[in-house]
Amino acid sequence: MVKIAVIGSSSMDLVVTSTKRPGAGETVLGEAFKTVPGGKGANQAVAAARLGADVYMIGCVGDDHYGKAIIQNFEENGVTTDYVEPVTHMESGTAHIILAEGDNSIVFVKGANDAITPDYVQKARAIVEQADIVMIQQEIPVETVEYAAELCQELGVPLLLNPAPARPISESVLEKAAYITPNEHEAALLFAGISQEEALKKYPEKVFITEGKRGVRYFNGENEVLVPSYPVEAVDTTGAGDTFNAALAVALAEGKTIEESLRFANRAASLSVTKFGAQGGMPSRKEVEESL
């Protein structure tokens, strides 16, 4: 069993389902409302655990009802919470999600996730050093992402950076990360001034640009390759990217080839959108392997 450390956000998702997404100043009638655990870091941790990894979450929640529910959800999904700390001076993070017109819109309020500082990550150094791979996203402070990249390089542990939500990233972090997984919008921001084709060639077998239902694109050292996704009837696309990242990390840590890892990740992500909630549809290892 591979060991994965996830440095990242945890939140409670407040999800509204509607047939129509409201415009500015507009009120529409919704169809349903649910409260479910989420956050990019938490989603990736839960997905990796369901896919058979030994997962350690490094993050913060508020000392509130949502924080307790988030920790309980980790424990129910087999994620070790030794490095998840309730903080009293901030509320737990929340994500406000509208599901409408076959896609989602999200407003994320970081809350206690801002307490995931470099010093906080340093306290988890021992588990980072033991990890086969470390995963990180951008719902936490910029300086923490930079520190984690330095720490992983120092310890010789590969870092998978999911640069979401989109914001500029220093060249230093891009160089230190072993794998980078932007979507098309994030890639345009990360590699401003050069084309997508040039960006992929600059980082062969390192940058993987996800293109939704089309699949994922990368450069293998000789050619640009599009690894296609799997067609499904989508119910809720929230968390599909997080499932992809987790599955990719698990497969790479297990020693699968790039091509094998991307197909495994695409299959897991496609299954995840067939049920409600960011974590609700995240598949088990058995489900992914049987569907492959």
DOKOL-500955 format. One line per 8 residues: their letters; for each residue x, z, y of N, C-alpha, C. Coordinates in nm, 2 decimals. Layout:
<recs>
A> X Z Y X Z Y X Z Y  ...
</recs>
This chain:
<recs>
MVKIAVIG> 0.08 0.00 -0.12 0.00 0.00 0.00 0.09 0.00 0.12  0.06 -0.10 0.21 0.14 -0.10 0.33 0.10 0.00 0.44  0.19 0.04 0.52 0.16 0.14 0.62 0.16 0.07 0.76  0.05 0.10 0.83 0.03 0.03 0.96 0.00 0.14 1.07  0.07 0.14 1.18 0.04 0.23 1.29 -0.03 0.14 1.40  -0.14 0.19 1.45 -0.21 0.12 1.56 -0.20 0.21 1.68  -0.14 0.15 1.79 -0.14 0.22 1.92 -0.24 0.15 2.00  -0.35 0.22 2.04 -0.45 0.15 2.11 -0.57 0.23 2.14
SSSMDLVV> -0.67 0.16 2.19 -0.79 0.22 2.25 -0.90 0.26 2.14  -0.97 0.36 2.18 -1.10 0.39 2.10 -1.21 0.41 2.21  -1.33 0.37 2.17 -1.44 0.38 2.26 -1.57 0.40 2.19  -1.67 0.42 2.26 -1.81 0.41 2.20 -1.87 0.28 2.26  -1.92 0.20 2.18 -1.98 0.07 2.22 -2.13 0.09 2.25  -2.18 0.06 2.36 -2.32 0.06 2.40 -2.37 -0.08 2.40  -2.45 -0.12 2.30 -2.47 -0.26 2.27 -2.62 -0.29 2.29  -2.64 -0.39 2.38 -2.78 -0.44 2.41 -2.79 -0.58 2.35
TSTKRPGA> -2.90 -0.61 2.28 -2.92 -0.74 2.23 -3.04 -0.80 2.31  -3.02 -0.93 2.35 -3.12 -1.00 2.44 -3.11 -1.15 2.41  -3.22 -1.21 2.43 -3.22 -1.36 2.41 -3.15 -1.43 2.53  -3.15 -1.36 2.64 -3.09 -1.42 2.76 -3.00 -1.33 2.83  -2.88 -1.38 2.88 -2.79 -1.30 2.95 -2.83 -1.30 3.10  -2.85 -1.18 3.16 -2.89 -1.18 3.30 -2.79 -1.23 3.40  -2.83 -1.30 3.50 -2.74 -1.34 3.61 -2.73 -1.23 3.71  -2.65 -1.25 3.82 -2.64 -1.15 3.92 -2.78 -1.12 3.99
GETVLGEA> -2.81 -0.99 3.99 -2.94 -0.95 4.05 -3.06 -0.97 3.97  -3.04 -1.02 3.84 -3.15 -1.05 3.76 -3.18 -0.94 3.65  -3.30 -0.91 3.62 -3.34 -0.82 3.51 -3.41 -0.90 3.40  -3.36 -0.88 3.28 -3.43 -0.94 3.17 -3.47 -0.83 3.07  -3.56 -0.86 2.98 -3.60 -0.77 2.88 -3.51 -0.78 2.75  -3.46 -0.67 2.71 -3.38 -0.67 2.59 -3.46 -0.65 2.46  -3.39 -0.68 2.35 -3.46 -0.67 2.22 -3.42 -0.54 2.15  -3.30 -0.49 2.17 -3.26 -0.37 2.09 -3.14 -0.31 2.16
FKTVPGGK> -3.11 -0.18 2.13 -3.00 -0.11 2.19 -2.94 -0.02 2.08  -2.81 -0.02 2.06 -2.74 0.06 1.96 -2.62 0.12 2.02  -2.58 0.23 1.97 -2.45 0.30 2.00 -2.36 0.30 1.88  -2.24 0.23 1.88 -2.16 0.23 1.77 -2.01 0.24 1.81  -1.93 0.30 1.72 -1.78 0.32 1.76 -1.72 0.18 1.77  -1.62 0.18 1.87 -1.55 0.05 1.89 -1.42 0.08 1.97  -1.38 -0.02 2.05 -1.24 -0.01 2.11 -1.15 -0.10 2.03  -1.07 -0.18 2.10 -0.99 -0.28 2.02 -0.89 -0.21 1.92
GANQAVAA> -0.83 -0.10 1.97 -0.74 -0.03 1.88 -0.81 0.03 1.76  -0.92 0.09 1.78 -1.00 0.16 1.68 -1.06 0.05 1.58  -1.11 -0.06 1.64 -1.16 -0.17 1.55 -1.05 -0.22 1.46  -0.93 -0.24 1.51 -0.82 -0.29 1.43 -0.78 -0.19 1.32  -0.78 -0.07 1.36 -0.74 0.04 1.26 -0.84 0.04 1.15  -0.97 0.04 1.18 -1.07 0.05 1.08 -1.07 -0.08 0.99  -1.05 -0.19 1.05 -1.05 -0.32 0.97 -0.93 -0.32 0.88  -0.81 -0.27 0.93 -0.69 -0.27 0.84 -0.71 -0.17 0.72
ARLGADVY> -0.78 -0.06 0.75 -0.80 0.04 0.64 -0.89 -0.02 0.54  -1.00 -0.09 0.58 -1.09 -0.15 0.48 -1.02 -0.26 0.40  -0.92 -0.32 0.46 -0.84 -0.42 0.38 -0.73 -0.37 0.30  -0.73 -0.23 0.29 -0.64 -0.17 0.19 -0.51 -0.11 0.24  -0.49 -0.11 0.38 -0.37 -0.05 0.43 -0.38 0.10 0.45  -0.27 0.17 0.46 -0.26 0.31 0.50 -0.24 0.31 0.65  -0.34 0.35 0.72 -0.35 0.33 0.87 -0.34 0.46 0.94  -0.26 0.46 1.04 -0.24 0.58 1.13 -0.28 0.53 1.27
MIGCVGDD> -0.38 0.60 1.33 -0.42 0.57 1.47 -0.35 0.66 1.57  -0.30 0.59 1.67 -0.23 0.67 1.78 -0.31 0.64 1.91  -0.39 0.74 1.95 -0.47 0.72 2.07 -0.54 0.85 2.12  -0.62 0.83 2.22 -0.69 0.95 2.28 -0.84 0.92 2.29  -0.91 1.03 2.28 -1.06 1.03 2.31 -1.09 1.14 2.40  -1.21 1.15 2.46 -1.25 1.26 2.54 -1.29 1.37 2.46  -1.29 1.49 2.52 -1.34 1.61 2.45 -1.49 1.62 2.47  -1.56 1.52 2.42 -1.71 1.51 2.44 -1.77 1.46 2.31
HYGKAIIQ> -1.90 1.44 2.32 -1.98 1.40 2.20 -1.92 1.26 2.14  -1.90 1.17 2.23 -1.85 1.04 2.19 -1.71 1.05 2.12  -1.63 1.14 2.17 -1.49 1.16 2.11 -1.50 1.22 1.97  -1.59 1.31 1.95 -1.61 1.37 1.82 -1.66 1.26 1.72  -1.76 1.18 1.77 -1.81 1.07 1.68 -1.71 0.97 1.65  -1.62 0.94 1.74 -1.51 0.84 1.72 -1.42 0.89 1.61  -1.38 1.02 1.62 -1.28 1.07 1.52 -1.35 1.08 1.38  -1.48 1.12 1.38 -1.55 1.13 1.25 -1.55 0.99 1.19
NFEENGVT> -1.58 0.89 1.27 -1.58 0.75 1.22 -1.45 0.71 1.16  -1.34 0.74 1.22 -1.21 0.72 1.17 -1.19 0.78 1.03  -1.23 0.90 1.02 -1.21 0.98 0.90 -1.30 0.92 0.79  -1.42 0.88 0.82 -1.51 0.82 0.72 -1.45 0.68 0.67  -1.37 0.62 0.75 -1.32 0.49 0.71 -1.17 0.49 0.66  -1.12 0.62 0.64 -0.99 0.63 0.58 -0.87 0.61 0.67  -0.90 0.62 0.81 -0.79 0.61 0.91 -0.74 0.75 0.94  -0.61 0.77 0.93 -0.55 0.90 0.96 -0.55 0.93 1.11
TDYVEPVT> -0.60 1.05 1.14 -0.62 1.08 1.29 -0.53 1.19 1.34  -0.41 1.21 1.27 -0.32 1.32 1.31 -0.27 1.29 1.46  -0.27 1.17 1.50 -0.22 1.13 1.63 -0.33 1.09 1.73  -0.46 1.13 1.70 -0.57 1.10 1.79 -0.60 1.24 1.86  -0.58 1.24 1.99 -0.59 1.37 2.06 -0.71 1.37 2.16  -0.80 1.47 2.15 -0.91 1.48 2.25 -0.84 1.54 2.38  -0.87 1.47 2.49 -0.83 1.52 2.62 -0.94 1.57 2.70  -0.92 1.68 2.78 -1.03 1.75 2.84 -1.06 1.70 2.98
HMESGTAH> -0.96 1.62 3.04 -0.98 1.58 3.18 -1.04 1.44 3.20  -1.07 1.38 3.09 -1.13 1.24 3.09 -1.24 1.23 2.99  -1.34 1.14 3.02 -1.44 1.11 2.92 -1.39 1.01 2.82  -1.45 1.00 2.71 -1.41 0.90 2.61 -1.44 0.76 2.67  -1.36 0.66 2.63 -1.38 0.52 2.67 -1.51 0.47 2.62  -1.57 0.38 2.70 -1.70 0.32 2.66 -1.69 0.16 2.69  -1.76 0.09 2.60 -1.77 -0.05 2.62 -1.92 -0.09 2.63  -1.95 -0.16 2.73 -2.09 -0.20 2.76 -2.11 -0.34 2.72
IILAEGDN> -2.18 -0.37 2.61 -2.18 -0.50 2.55 -2.32 -0.56 2.56  -2.33 -0.69 2.60 -2.45 -0.77 2.59 -2.43 -0.88 2.49  -2.52 -0.88 2.39 -2.52 -0.98 2.29 -2.64 -1.08 2.33  -2.60 -1.20 2.36 -2.70 -1.29 2.40 -2.65 -1.44 2.39  -2.74 -1.53 2.36 -2.71 -1.67 2.35 -2.59 -1.70 2.26  -2.59 -1.63 2.15 -2.48 -1.66 2.05 -2.35 -1.61 2.08  -2.33 -1.52 2.18 -2.20 -1.47 2.21 -2.21 -1.33 2.28  -2.10 -1.27 2.32 -2.10 -1.14 2.38 -2.03 -1.14 2.52
SIVFVKGA> -2.08 -1.05 2.60 -2.01 -1.01 2.73 -1.99 -0.87 2.73  -1.87 -0.83 2.77 -1.82 -0.69 2.76 -1.76 -0.63 2.89  -1.80 -0.51 2.93 -1.74 -0.44 3.03 -1.68 -0.31 2.97  -1.55 -0.30 2.98 -1.48 -0.18 2.91 -1.44 -0.08 3.02  -1.47 0.04 3.00 -1.43 0.15 3.08 -1.33 0.24 3.00  -1.20 0.24 3.05 -1.10 0.30 2.97 -1.11 0.45 2.94  -1.15 0.52 3.04 -1.16 0.67 3.02 -1.04 0.73 2.96  -1.05 0.80 2.85 -0.94 0.88 2.79 -0.83 0.79 2.74
NDAITPDY> -0.85 0.66 2.73 -0.75 0.57 2.68 -0.63 0.56 2.78  -0.66 0.60 2.91 -0.55 0.60 3.01 -0.45 0.71 2.98  -0.49 0.81 2.89 -0.40 0.92 2.86 -0.30 0.88 2.75  -0.31 0.75 2.70 -0.21 0.71 2.60 -0.09 0.66 2.67  0.00 0.75 2.71 0.12 0.73 2.79 0.24 0.70 2.70  0.35 0.66 2.76 0.47 0.65 2.68 0.51 0.78 2.61  0.50 0.89 2.69 0.53 1.02 2.63 0.44 1.05 2.51  0.31 1.01 2.52 0.22 1.04 2.41 0.26 0.96 2.28
VQKARAIV> 0.30 0.83 2.30 0.35 0.75 2.19 0.48 0.81 2.13  0.56 0.86 2.22 0.69 0.92 2.17 0.67 1.03 2.07  0.56 1.11 2.09 0.53 1.21 2.00 0.49 1.16 1.86  0.46 1.03 1.85 0.42 0.97 1.72 0.54 0.89 1.67  0.66 0.91 1.73 0.77 0.82 1.69 0.80 0.82 1.54  0.78 0.94 1.47 0.81 0.94 1.33 0.72 0.85 1.25  0.59 0.84 1.28 0.51 0.75 1.21 0.53 0.60 1.24  0.57 0.58 1.37 0.60 0.44 1.41 0.72 0.39 1.33
EQADIVMI> 0.82 0.48 1.31 0.94 0.45 1.24 0.91 0.42 1.09  0.81 0.48 1.03 0.78 0.46 0.89 0.69 0.34 0.87  0.63 0.29 0.97 0.53 0.18 0.96 0.60 0.05 0.91  0.52 -0.03 0.84 0.56 -0.16 0.80 0.54 -0.26 0.91  0.44 -0.23 1.00 0.41 -0.31 1.12 0.33 -0.22 1.21  0.35 -0.24 1.34 0.27 -0.17 1.45 0.18 -0.27 1.52  0.06 -0.23 1.55 -0.03 -0.31 1.62 -0.06 -0.25 1.76  -0.07 -0.33 1.86 -0.10 -0.28 2.00 -0.19 -0.38 2.07
QQEIPVET> -0.27 -0.34 2.17 -0.35 -0.42 2.25 -0.34 -0.38 2.39  -0.43 -0.43 2.48 -0.41 -0.40 2.62 -0.52 -0.33 2.69  -0.59 -0.25 2.62 -0.69 -0.15 2.68 -0.63 -0.02 2.71  -0.50 -0.02 2.71 -0.42 0.10 2.74 -0.32 0.07 2.85  -0.25 0.17 2.91 -0.16 0.14 3.03 -0.05 0.04 3.00  -0.02 -0.04 3.10 0.09 -0.14 3.09 0.22 -0.08 3.04  0.25 0.03 3.10 0.38 0.09 3.07 0.39 0.14 2.93  0.27 0.17 2.87 0.27 0.21 2.73 0.30 0.09 2.64
VEYAAELC> 0.25 -0.02 2.67 0.27 -0.14 2.59 0.42 -0.18 2.60  0.48 -0.16 2.72 0.62 -0.19 2.74 0.71 -0.09 2.66  0.67 0.03 2.66 0.75 0.13 2.59 0.74 0.11 2.44  0.62 0.08 2.39 0.60 0.05 2.25 0.69 -0.06 2.20  0.69 -0.17 2.28 0.78 -0.28 2.25 0.92 -0.24 2.24  0.97 -0.16 2.33 1.11 -0.11 2.33 1.13 -0.03 2.20  1.04 0.06 2.18 1.05 0.15 2.06 1.06 0.08 1.93  0.97 -0.02 1.91 0.97 -0.09 1.79 1.09 -0.17 1.77
QELGVPLL> 1.14 -0.23 1.88 1.27 -0.30 1.87 1.38 -0.21 1.83  1.39 -0.09 1.89 1.49 0.01 1.86 1.49 0.05 1.72  1.36 0.07 1.66 1.35 0.12 1.53 1.35 0.00 1.42  1.34 -0.12 1.47 1.34 -0.24 1.38 1.21 -0.25 1.30  1.10 -0.22 1.37 0.97 -0.23 1.32 0.90 -0.34 1.39  0.84 -0.44 1.31 0.77 -0.55 1.38 0.65 -0.51 1.46  0.63 -0.56 1.57 0.51 -0.53 1.66 0.42 -0.65 1.67  0.30 -0.63 1.64 0.20 -0.74 1.66 0.12 -0.71 1.78
LNPAPARP> 0.14 -0.79 1.89 0.07 -0.77 2.02 -0.05 -0.86 2.03  -0.17 -0.80 2.04 -0.29 -0.87 2.07 -0.31 -0.86 2.22  -0.28 -0.96 2.30 -0.28 -0.94 2.45 -0.42 -0.95 2.51  -0.51 -0.86 2.46 -0.65 -0.86 2.51 -0.68 -0.72 2.55  -0.76 -0.70 2.66 -0.80 -0.81 2.75 -0.68 -0.87 2.83  -0.71 -0.99 2.88 -0.60 -1.07 2.94 -0.54 -1.00 3.07  -0.41 -1.00 3.07 -0.34 -0.96 3.19 -0.20 -1.00 3.18  -0.12 -1.02 3.28 0.02 -1.07 3.27 0.10 -0.97 3.19
ISESVLEK> 0.19 -1.03 3.12 0.29 -0.95 3.03 0.43 -0.99 3.06  0.52 -0.90 3.07 0.66 -0.93 3.11 0.72 -1.01 3.00  0.82 -1.09 3.04 0.89 -1.17 2.94 0.96 -1.09 2.84  1.00 -0.97 2.88 1.07 -0.87 2.80 0.98 -0.83 2.68  0.86 -0.80 2.71 0.76 -0.76 2.60 0.74 -0.88 2.51  0.72 -1.00 2.56 0.70 -1.12 2.48 0.81 -1.14 2.39  0.93 -1.12 2.43 1.05 -1.14 2.35 1.06 -1.03 2.24  1.02 -0.91 2.27 1.04 -0.80 2.17 0.93 -0.80 2.07
AAYITPNE> 0.81 -0.85 2.10 0.71 -0.86 2.00 0.74 -0.95 1.89  0.71 -0.92 1.77 0.73 -1.01 1.65 0.62 -1.11 1.64  0.50 -1.07 1.68 0.38 -1.17 1.67 0.29 -1.14 1.79  0.24 -1.25 1.85 0.15 -1.25 1.96 0.03 -1.33 1.93  -0.09 -1.27 1.96 -0.21 -1.34 1.91 -0.32 -1.35 2.03  -0.29 -1.44 2.13 -0.39 -1.46 2.23 -0.50 -1.56 2.19  -0.61 -1.54 2.26 -0.71 -1.65 2.25 -0.67 -1.76 2.36  -0.75 -1.86 2.37 -0.71 -1.97 2.46 -0.70 -1.92 2.61
HEAALLFA> -0.80 -1.84 2.65 -0.80 -1.79 2.79 -0.68 -1.70 2.81  -0.65 -1.61 2.72 -0.53 -1.52 2.73 -0.40 -1.60 2.73  -0.39 -1.70 2.65 -0.27 -1.78 2.64 -0.25 -1.85 2.78  -0.35 -1.90 2.84 -0.34 -1.97 2.97 -0.28 -1.88 3.07  -0.32 -1.75 3.07 -0.26 -1.65 3.16 -0.12 -1.61 3.12  -0.09 -1.59 3.00 0.04 -1.55 2.95 0.14 -1.65 2.98  0.11 -1.78 2.96 0.21 -1.89 2.97 0.17 -1.98 3.08  0.14 -1.92 3.20 0.11 -2.00 3.32 0.23 -2.08 3.36
GISQEEAL> 0.20 -2.21 3.39 0.31 -2.30 3.43 0.36 -2.39 3.32  0.33 -2.36 3.20 0.36 -2.45 3.09 0.24 -2.48 3.00  0.24 -2.58 2.93 0.12 -2.62 2.85 0.12 -2.53 2.73  0.00 -2.54 2.66 -0.01 -2.46 2.54 0.08 -2.51 2.43  0.10 -2.65 2.43 0.19 -2.71 2.33 0.33 -2.65 2.35  0.37 -2.65 2.48 0.51 -2.60 2.51 0.52 -2.45 2.48  0.42 -2.37 2.50 0.42 -2.23 2.47 0.44 -2.21 2.32  0.37 -2.28 2.24 0.38 -2.27 2.09 0.51 -2.31 2.04
KKYPEKVF> 0.57 -2.41 2.10 0.71 -2.46 2.06 0.81 -2.36 2.10  0.79 -2.29 2.21 0.88 -2.19 2.26 0.89 -2.07 2.17  0.78 -2.04 2.10 0.77 -1.92 2.01 0.72 -1.96 1.88  0.80 -2.04 1.80 0.75 -2.08 1.67 0.73 -1.97 1.57  0.62 -1.97 1.50 0.58 -1.87 1.40 0.57 -1.73 1.46  0.54 -1.73 1.59 0.53 -1.60 1.66 0.41 -1.59 1.74  0.37 -1.70 1.81 0.25 -1.71 1.89 0.14 -1.78 1.81  0.03 -1.71 1.79 -0.08 -1.77 1.72 -0.20 -1.77 1.82
ITEGKRGV> -0.25 -1.88 1.86 -0.36 -1.89 1.96 -0.49 -1.91 1.88  -0.58 -1.82 1.89 -0.71 -1.82 1.83 -0.80 -1.91 1.91  -0.88 -1.99 1.84 -0.97 -2.09 1.90 -1.11 -2.07 1.85  -1.15 -1.94 1.83 -1.29 -1.92 1.78 -1.32 -1.98 1.65  -1.43 -2.05 1.64 -1.48 -2.10 1.51 -1.39 -2.22 1.47  -1.31 -2.27 1.56 -1.22 -2.38 1.52 -1.10 -2.33 1.43  -1.06 -2.21 1.45 -0.95 -2.16 1.38 -0.83 -2.10 1.46  -0.71 -2.11 1.42 -0.60 -2.06 1.49 -0.48 -2.16 1.48
RYFNGENE> -0.41 -2.17 1.60 -0.31 -2.28 1.61 -0.17 -2.21 1.63  -0.07 -2.27 1.57 0.07 -2.22 1.59 0.17 -2.34 1.56  0.29 -2.31 1.59 0.40 -2.41 1.57 0.49 -2.36 1.46  0.51 -2.44 1.35 0.58 -2.39 1.23 0.73 -2.42 1.24  0.78 -2.47 1.35 0.92 -2.51 1.36 0.94 -2.66 1.36  0.84 -2.73 1.30 0.85 -2.87 1.30 0.72 -2.94 1.36  0.60 -2.88 1.33 0.48 -2.94 1.37 0.38 -2.83 1.42  0.29 -2.87 1.51 0.18 -2.78 1.55 0.07 -2.79 1.44
VLVPSYPV> 0.03 -2.67 1.40 -0.07 -2.66 1.29 -0.19 -2.59 1.33  -0.31 -2.64 1.30 -0.43 -2.57 1.32 -0.48 -2.53 1.18  -0.49 -2.39 1.16 -0.54 -2.34 1.04 -0.69 -2.32 1.06  -0.78 -2.39 0.99 -0.92 -2.39 1.03 -0.99 -2.26 0.98  -1.09 -2.22 1.06 -1.17 -2.11 1.02 -1.27 -2.15 0.91  -1.36 -2.05 0.88 -1.46 -2.08 0.78 -1.60 -2.07 0.84  -1.68 -2.18 0.82 -1.82 -2.18 0.88 -1.91 -2.07 0.83  -1.97 -2.00 0.92 -2.07 -1.90 0.88 -2.18 -1.89 0.98
EAVDTTGA> -2.29 -1.83 0.95 -2.40 -1.81 1.04 -2.37 -1.68 1.11  -2.34 -1.68 1.24 -2.29 -1.57 1.32 -2.41 -1.48 1.36  -2.40 -1.35 1.34 -2.50 -1.25 1.39 -2.45 -1.18 1.51  -2.32 -1.14 1.51 -2.26 -1.07 1.62 -2.11 -1.10 1.61  -2.06 -1.16 1.72 -1.92 -1.20 1.72 -1.83 -1.09 1.77  -1.88 -0.97 1.81 -1.80 -0.86 1.86 -1.71 -0.81 1.75  -1.58 -0.80 1.78 -1.49 -0.75 1.68 -1.43 -0.85 1.59  -1.47 -0.98 1.60 -1.41 -1.08 1.51 -1.26 -1.09 1.54
GDTFNAAL> -1.22 -1.09 1.66 -1.08 -1.10 1.70 -1.00 -0.98 1.65  -1.06 -0.86 1.65 -0.99 -0.74 1.60 -0.98 -0.75 1.45  -1.08 -0.80 1.38 -1.07 -0.82 1.24 -0.96 -0.92 1.20  -0.95 -1.03 1.28 -0.85 -1.12 1.26 -0.71 -1.06 1.27  -0.69 -0.99 1.38 -0.56 -0.92 1.40 -0.52 -0.82 1.29  -0.62 -0.74 1.25 -0.59 -0.65 1.15 -0.56 -0.71 1.01  -0.63 -0.82 0.98 -0.61 -0.89 0.85 -0.47 -0.96 0.86  -0.44 -1.01 0.97 -0.31 -1.08 0.99 -0.20 -0.98 0.97
AVALAEGK> -0.21 -0.86 1.03 -0.11 -0.76 1.02 -0.09 -0.71 0.87  -0.20 -0.69 0.80 -0.20 -0.65 0.66 -0.13 -0.75 0.58  -0.17 -0.88 0.59 -0.11 -0.98 0.51 0.04 -1.00 0.54  0.08 -1.00 0.67 0.22 -1.02 0.70 0.30 -0.90 0.64  0.25 -0.78 0.66 0.32 -0.66 0.61 0.34 -0.66 0.46  0.24 -0.73 0.39 0.25 -0.74 0.24 0.34 -0.85 0.20  0.40 -0.93 0.29 0.49 -1.03 0.26 0.43 -1.17 0.23  0.31 -1.19 0.27 0.25 -1.32 0.26 0.31 -1.42 0.36
TIEESLRF> 0.31 -1.55 0.32 0.36 -1.65 0.42 0.27 -1.65 0.54  0.32 -1.72 0.65 0.24 -1.73 0.77 0.11 -1.80 0.74  0.12 -1.91 0.66 0.00 -1.99 0.63 -0.10 -1.91 0.55  -0.05 -1.84 0.45 -0.14 -1.75 0.37 -0.20 -1.64 0.45  -0.12 -1.58 0.54 -0.17 -1.47 0.63 -0.28 -1.52 0.72  -0.26 -1.64 0.78 -0.36 -1.69 0.87 -0.49 -1.72 0.80  -0.48 -1.78 0.68 -0.60 -1.81 0.61 -0.68 -1.68 0.57  -0.60 -1.58 0.53 -0.66 -1.45 0.50 -0.73 -1.39 0.62
ANRAASLS> -0.66 -1.40 0.73 -0.72 -1.34 0.86 -0.84 -1.42 0.90  -0.84 -1.55 0.89 -0.95 -1.63 0.93 -1.07 -1.60 0.84  -1.05 -1.58 0.71 -1.16 -1.55 0.62 -1.22 -1.41 0.65  -1.13 -1.31 0.68 -1.18 -1.18 0.72 -1.26 -1.18 0.84  -1.21 -1.26 0.94 -1.28 -1.27 1.07 -1.42 -1.34 1.06  -1.42 -1.44 0.98 -1.55 -1.51 0.96 -1.65 -1.42 0.89  -1.61 -1.34 0.80 -1.71 -1.25 0.74 -1.76 -1.14 0.83  -1.67 -1.10 0.93 -1.70 -0.99 1.02 -1.82 -1.03 1.11
VTKFGAQG> -1.84 -1.15 1.14 -1.95 -1.19 1.24 -2.09 -1.20 1.17  -2.09 -1.18 1.04 -2.22 -1.20 0.97 -2.31 -1.07 0.97  -2.26 -0.96 1.04 -2.34 -0.84 1.05 -2.32 -0.78 1.19  -2.41 -0.69 1.22 -2.41 -0.63 1.36 -2.30 -0.53 1.38  -2.25 -0.53 1.50 -2.15 -0.43 1.54 -2.01 -0.48 1.52  -1.92 -0.43 1.61 -1.78 -0.46 1.60 -1.72 -0.42 1.46  -1.76 -0.31 1.41 -1.71 -0.26 1.28 -1.81 -0.28 1.17  -1.93 -0.30 1.21 -2.04 -0.31 1.10 -2.01 -0.42 1.00
GMPSRKEV> -1.95 -0.53 1.04 -1.93 -0.64 0.95 -1.79 -0.65 0.89  -1.71 -0.56 0.93 -1.57 -0.57 0.89 -1.56 -0.56 0.74  -1.50 -0.66 0.67 -1.51 -0.67 0.52 -1.41 -0.58 0.45  -1.44 -0.55 0.33 -1.34 -0.49 0.24 -1.24 -0.59 0.18  -1.14 -0.54 0.13 -1.04 -0.63 0.07 -1.10 -0.71 -0.04  -1.19 -0.65 -0.12 -1.25 -0.72 -0.23 -1.34 -0.84 -0.18  -1.41 -0.81 -0.07 -1.50 -0.91 -0.02 -1.42 -1.03 0.03  -1.30 -1.01 0.10 -1.22 -1.12 0.15 -1.16 -1.20 0.03
EESL> -1.11 -1.13 -0.06 -1.04 -1.20 -0.17 -1.14 -1.28 -0.26  -1.26 -1.23 -0.28 -1.36 -1.30 -0.36 -1.41 -1.42 -0.28  -1.42 -1.41 -0.15 -1.46 -1.53 -0.07 -1.35 -1.63 -0.05  -1.23 -1.59 -0.07 -1.12 -1.69 -0.06 -1.12 -1.78 -0.19
</recs>
